[in-house]
Amino acid sequence: MGYRSSLIVGIFGLIPFVIIFLCCFITPADQELYNLLIYLFISYAAIISSFLGGIQWGLITASADRIYNVFLPLLISTVPALMGWSALIFITNLFYSLIIIVISFLIALAHDYYLYTIKATPYWFLNIRVPLTSAVIVLSFMMFFYID
């Protein structure tokens, strides 16, 4: 039912990641500009990481009557937001911030898989999340080339 709409909106959500990466790729080497672009990348990634945790929170609460214990899944759903915030706190070290972002997306993806296994999400949701998250992780790793 919501597969196509979710896929389209998810792809729209990738656009800022791709644009920022392309800006790094096509601009002349200027570490100050790269640092600004990486900051923008990390900031947007932190927002999206928080958004993913919010989606998980909503899925868990909507499925609370079918889940034996909701405390741990709810707790885990807050981790992406906290990690996104941590990435912004450590923004003076872009390398660490990017690592934190990658880990937050990996945790969110692993938790999405767990939510699928307990039937809190349909398969199509996981089918969308894997390629979108993979794209963000690949782009995040590629941003390491622009850190001095």
Buried (B, 14 or more C-beta within 10 A) or exposed (E): EEEEEBBEEBBEBBEBBEBBBEBBEEEEEEEEBBBEBBBBBBBBBBBBBBBBBBBBBEBBBEBEEEBEEBEEBBEBBBBBBBBBBBBBEBBEEBEBBBBBBBBBBBBBBEBBEBBBEEEBBEEBBBEBBEEBBEBBBEBBEEBEEBBE
